Amino acid sequence: MERRNSLHQRRDSVPTGVPVLTNNVDLDYFRGYSTIHVHEEMLGDMIRTNAYKYALLKNYPDLHKKTVMDVGAGTGILSVFAVQAGAKKVYAIEACEMAEQAKQVVKENDMSDRIHVIQKLAEEVVLPQKVDALISEWMGYCLLYESMLPSVLRARDKFLRPGGLMFPCKATLYLAPMYDGEYISRLEFWKDMKETYKVNMDSMMPAAHACLSADADIRIVPPEAVQAHAVEVCSLDLMTASPNDVEDVESNFCFKCFGRTTITGFVTWFTVEFPGGSTLSTSPYQPETHWAQTTFHLRRSFRVEQDTEIKGVFEMHPHPLNHRCMEIDLEFIVDDKEKHEQCFSLHNTCPGRQLQEECSLIPSPGSPMQS
């Protein structure tokens, strides 16, 4: 009750002109982006930030003396890059309180006459003109986490002139099977208690297994952990995709394994492409980014040989309790014999975090622990 009251008090004290968020999920989401930590992480990711800078500067001929919209401007750095790339006017849209800091960044770079920071939801913005280009760094873990893309696409439909540019203009999500030695080590940790403390704790392994395999995990995956060529499970042309296209993602997949190993789960990563062909990739085969990779640990690992076939369906949709978070369903069969089904939640890293479900080692009544 105290938290609900504090949220109402916060809304009542919002100054005129600041967007009033009546949805607790969105309020928590934008509050997360009002803190300095998330912006430190993003700006500290030089692969990410330089990819945008390079893409914009590379398109100088198409941006020179043009009008640009930056959706989710944050600290305003992409808007500054757009001016450096020749834009005559940039509308920097930022719903959270970081908009005030963005105004200061614009001012100290002597760009107040060319960058107009607007603290509103993208859906509430009114502009005096169409724009020639739309910039947004909307990607989340597993590409669609945080559900920012629908807002970007609605802004595109409303404000981007015919023939305008989208930065990025394409996005692709990849899936591959993996062997995760770190995951195995975390399970065997409980076996090691016998040697470490002379206490047998093998009985903890099923509980640990169930806990670790319930949610997606964000971590750096070494290239050698990938056990088959990745396949595309979501491919978006951001010039034409609709918000409905990203609400429910479903794709078939088929892998042929590289060789003899144990498959402990799956891993996803994404790549986006900008006008002119430059890219930003979060692949394990590319330099690390703050997105890392998203992994899904299986309840039942399985052995494979060279060319063992794994066929199935990947599904991803917004979490029913928090549309900013995701649920992922994997259903597959190994060599047309062994069938697996598992559902994962991607929610522990939501900026607000208030709705995250803590992993419990104690199963709820009626739900037997699976190992």
C-alpha positions in Angstrom: 0.0 0.0 0.0 2.9 2.4 0.8 4.3 1.9 -2.7 0.9 2.6 -4.4 0.5 5.7 -2.3 4.0 6.9 -3.2 3.2 6.4 -6.9 0.1 8.5 -6.6 2.0 11.2 -4.8 4.6 11.2 -7.5 2.0 11.7 -10.2 0.3 14.5 -8.3 3.6 16.3 -8.0 4.6 16.1 -11.7 5.1 19.5 -13.2 3.0 20.8 -16.0 4.3 19.5 -19.4 5.7 16.3 -18.1 4.0 13.1 -19.3 1.7 11.6 -16.7 2.0 7.8 -16.7 -1.0 6.1 -15.1 0.3 2.6 -15.9 2.5 1.3 -13.0 4.5 -0.9 -15.4 5.3 2.0 -17.7 5.9 4.3 -14.7 8.5 1.9 -13.3 10.0 1.4 -16.8 10.6 5.2 -17.4 11.7 5.6 -13.8 14.5 3.1 -14.5 15.7 5.2 -17.4 15.7 8.3 -15.2 18.7 7.0 -13.2 22.3 7.5 -14.3 23.3 3.9 -14.2 21.6 2.7 -17.3 23.0 5.6 -19.3 26.5 4.8 -18.0 26.1 1.3 -19.3 24.9 2.3 -22.7 27.4 5.1 -23.3 30.2 2.8 -21.9 29.3 0.4 -24.7 31.5 1.8 -27.4 30.5 -0.8 -30.0 26.9 0.3 -29.7 27.4 4.0 -29.5 30.0 4.2 -32.3 27.8 2.0 -34.5 25.2 4.7 -34.4 27.7 7.5 -34.8 29.3 5.9 -37.8 25.9 5.1 -39.4 24.8 8.7 -39.1 28.0 10.3 -40.3 28.2 7.8 -43.2 24.8 9.1 -44.3 25.8 12.8 -44.2 24.6 13.4 -47.9 21.1 12.2 -46.9 21.0 14.0 -43.6 22.5 17.3 -44.6 20.0 20.1 -43.9 17.3 17.5 -43.1 14.9 17.1 -40.2 15.4 14.2 -37.8 13.4 12.6 -35.0 15.2 10.8 -32.1 12.8 8.5 -30.3 13.9 7.6 -26.7 16.7 10.2 -26.8 18.0 9.6 -23.3 21.0 11.8 -22.7 20.7 13.2 -26.3 23.9 11.8 -27.7 22.3 10.4 -30.9 20.7 13.7 -31.5 24.1 15.4 -31.2 25.5 12.8 -33.7 22.6 13.7 -36.1 23.6 17.4 -36.0 27.2 16.5 -36.6 26.0 14.5 -39.6 24.4 17.7 -41.0 20.8 17.7 -39.7 19.4 21.2 -39.5 16.7 20.2 -37.0 16.4 17.3 -34.5 13.4 16.6 -32.4 14.7 14.6 -29.4 11.8 12.7 -27.8 12.4 11.5 -24.2 9.5 10.6 -21.8 11.5 10.2 -18.6 13.2 12.8 -16.4 16.5 12.3 -18.2 15.1 14.8 -20.8 16.2 17.6 -18.5 19.8 16.4 -18.6 19.5 16.0 -22.4 18.7 19.7 -22.6 21.9 20.5 -20.7 23.9 18.2 -23.0 22.5 20.0 -26.0 23.2 23.4 -24.5 26.8 22.6 -23.6 27.4 21.4 -27.2 26.0 24.7 -28.6 23.2 23.0 -30.4 20.1 24.4 -28.7 19.1 26.1 -31.9 19.1 22.8 -33.8 18.0 20.2 -31.2 14.6 20.5 -29.5 14.2 18.2 -26.6 10.5 17.2 -25.9 9.6 15.4 -22.7 6.6 13.4 -23.8 5.7 9.9 -24.8 6.3 9.3 -28.5 2.5 8.6 -28.8 1.7 12.1 -27.4 4.1 14.2 -29.5 2.8 16.7 -32.0 5.4 18.1 -34.5 4.9 21.0 -37.0 6.3 18.9 -39.9 7.2 15.5 -41.1 10.8 14.3 -40.6 13.3 13.0 -43.1 14.9 10.4 -40.8 14.0 8.6 -37.6 16.7 7.4 -35.1 16.1 5.1 -32.2 18.1 2.8 -30.1 15.1 0.6 -29.1 16.7 -2.9 -28.9 16.5 -4.9 -25.7 17.8 -8.2 -24.6 16.7 -10.9 -27.1 16.0 -8.0 -29.4 12.4 -7.2 -28.3 12.7 -7.0 -24.5 11.2 -3.8 -23.1 8.7 -3.6 -26.0 9.9 -0.2 -27.1 9.8 -1.0 -30.8 6.0 -0.6 -31.2 6.3 3.0 -30.1 9.0 3.6 -32.6 7.0 2.1 -35.4 3.9 4.2 -34.5 6.2 7.3 -34.6 7.4 6.2 -38.0 3.9 5.9 -39.3 2.9 9.3 -37.9 6.0 11.4 -38.6 8.4 9.9 -41.2 7.9 11.3 -44.7 7.6 8.8 -47.6 11.1 7.8 -48.6 12.6 8.8 -45.3 15.3 6.9 -43.5 15.1 4.6 -40.4 18.2 4.1 -38.1 18.3 1.1 -37.9 16.4 -0.1 -40.9 16.5 -3.8 -40.4 16.7 -6.2 -37.4 17.3 -9.9 -37.1 17.2 -12.3 -34.1 19.2 -15.5 -34.2 18.9 -18.8 -32.3 21.4 -21.6 -31.8 21.9 -24.6 -29.5 24.7 -24.4 -27.0 26.7 -26.2 -24.4 27.1 -24.0 -21.2 29.9 -25.2 -19.0 29.2 -22.5 -16.5 25.6 -23.7 -16.1 26.9 -27.3 -15.4 29.4 -25.9 -12.9 26.6 -24.1 -11.0 24.7 -27.4 -10.7 27.8 -29.4 -9.7 28.4 -26.7 -7.0 26.0 -28.6 -4.7 27.9 -31.9 -5.3 31.1 -30.2 -4.2 29.7 -29.4 -0.8 30.6 -32.9 0.3 34.2 -32.3 -0.3 34.2 -28.7 0.8 32.3 -29.0 4.1 31.8 -32.7 4.5 28.1 -32.2 4.1 26.1 -34.0 1.4 23.8 -31.6 -0.4 23.1 -33.5 -3.6 19.4 -33.1 -2.7 19.7 -29.4 -3.7 20.5 -30.2 -7.3 16.9 -30.7 -8.5 15.9 -27.5 -6.9 18.8 -25.5 -8.3 18.2 -27.1 -11.7 14.5 -26.0 -11.7 15.4 -22.5 -10.5 18.2 -21.9 -13.1 16.1 -23.2 -16.0 13.0 -21.1 -15.3 14.3 -17.8 -16.6 16.4 -16.5 -19.4 19.9 -15.5 -18.5 21.9 -12.6 -19.8 25.6 -13.4 -20.1 28.6 -13.4 -22.5 28.7 -16.7 -24.4 32.0 -17.8 -25.8 32.0 -18.8 -29.5 33.0 -22.3 -28.8 29.8 -22.8 -26.7 27.7 -22.5 -29.9 27.0 -26.0 -31.2 25.3 -25.4 -34.6 24.9 -22.7 -37.2 22.5 -20.1 -36.0 19.1 -19.6 -37.7 16.9 -16.5 -38.0 13.9 -16.6 -35.8 12.8 -13.0 -36.3 13.6 -10.8 -39.3 12.1 -7.3 -39.4 12.2 -4.6 -42.2 11.7 -1.6 -40.0 10.5 0.5 -42.9 7.4 -1.7 -43.3 6.9 -3.7 -40.1 3.8 -3.0 -38.0 3.5 -3.0 -34.2 1.4 -6.2 -34.6 4.4 -7.9 -36.3 6.4 -7.8 -33.0 3.6 -8.7 -30.6 3.9 -12.4 -31.2 7.0 -13.8 -32.8 6.8 -17.4 -34.0 9.4 -19.3 -36.2 10.3 -22.8 -37.0 14.0 -23.9 -36.7 16.2 -26.8 -37.7 19.8 -27.3 -36.6 22.4 -29.9 -37.5 24.9 -30.1 -34.7 28.6 -29.6 -35.3 29.7 -32.7 -33.4 29.5 -34.9 -30.3 28.6 -32.8 -27.2 25.8 -32.1 -24.7 23.2 -29.5 -25.4 22.3 -27.7 -22.2 20.2 -24.9 -23.8 19.9 -22.3 -26.5 21.3 -18.9 -27.1 20.0 -15.8 -28.9 21.6 -12.7 -30.3 20.7 -10.0 -32.8 22.0 -7.8 -35.5 20.6 -4.5 -36.8 21.5 -2.9 -40.1 21.6 0.9 -40.9 21.0 2.7 -44.2 24.2 2.4 -46.2 24.9 -1.2 -45.0 26.7 -0.7 -41.7 25.7 -3.1 -38.9 25.6 -3.5 -35.1 25.9 -7.2 -33.9 25.6 -8.8 -30.5 26.9 -12.2 -31.9 29.2 -14.3 -29.7 31.6 -14.1 -32.7 31.7 -10.2 -32.5 33.1 -7.9 -29.8 31.1 -7.8 -26.6 28.3 -5.3 -26.1 26.2 -4.5 -23.0 23.4 -6.7 -24.4 25.7 -9.8 -24.2 23.6 -12.8 -25.3 20.4 -14.3 -24.0 20.6 -17.9 -22.9 17.9 -20.5 -22.1 18.9 -23.4 -19.9 17.0 -26.7 -20.4 15.6 -28.8 -17.6 16.8 -31.9 -19.5 20.1 -31.7 -21.3 20.8 -34.2 -24.1 23.7 -35.7 -26.0 24.2 -35.2 -29.7 26.5 -36.4 -32.4 27.7 -34.8 -35.6 24.6 -33.9 -37.7 22.1 -34.7 -35.0 19.0 -32.8 -36.1 17.1 -30.5 -33.7 13.8 -29.3 -35.1 11.2 -27.1 -33.4 9.3 -23.9 -32.9 10.5 -20.7 -31.2 7.8 -18.3 -29.8 8.1 -15.0 -28.0 5.4 -12.7 -26.7 5.0 -10.0 -24.1 4.6 -11.2 -20.5 0.9 -11.1 -19.4 1.7 -9.2 -16.2 4.3 -6.8 -17.7 4.3 -6.0 -21.4 7.8 -4.7 -21.1 9.0 -8.2 -20.3 8.9 -11.3 -22.5 7.9 -15.0 -22.4 9.7 -17.4 -24.7 8.4 -20.9 -25.5 10.6 -23.6 -27.1 9.2 -26.8 -28.4 11.5 -29.2 -30.3 12.4 -32.8 -31.1 15.8 -34.4 -31.4 16.3 -36.7 -34.4 12.6 -37.2 -34.6 12.6 -39.1 -31.3 13.1 -37.1 -28.1 10.5 -34.3 -27.6 11.1 -31.2 -25.4 8.9 -28.3 -24.3 9.8 -25.5 -22.1 8.7 -21.9 -21.3 11.0 -19.2 -20.1 10.5 -15.7 -18.7 12.8 -12.7 -19.5 11.9 -10.3 -16.7 14.7 -10.1 -14.1 16.4 -7.3 -15.8 13.4 -4.9 -16.3 14.5 -1.4 -15.4 11.8 -1.0 -12.8 12.2 -4.6 -11.5 9.2 -4.3 -9.1 7.3 -6.9 -11.0 10.0 -9.5 -11.3 9.2 -12.8 -9.8 12.0 -14.1 -7.4 13.0 -17.6 -8.2 11.9 -19.9 -5.3 13.7 -23.1 -4.4 10.5 -24.4 -2.9 8.0 -25.7 -5.5 4.5 -24.4 -5.2 1.9 -27.0 -4.0 0.8 -29.3 -6.9 3.8 -28.5 -9.1 6.4 -31.3 -8.7 10.0 -30.4 -9.1 11.5 -31.5 -12.5 15.1 -32.4 -12.9 
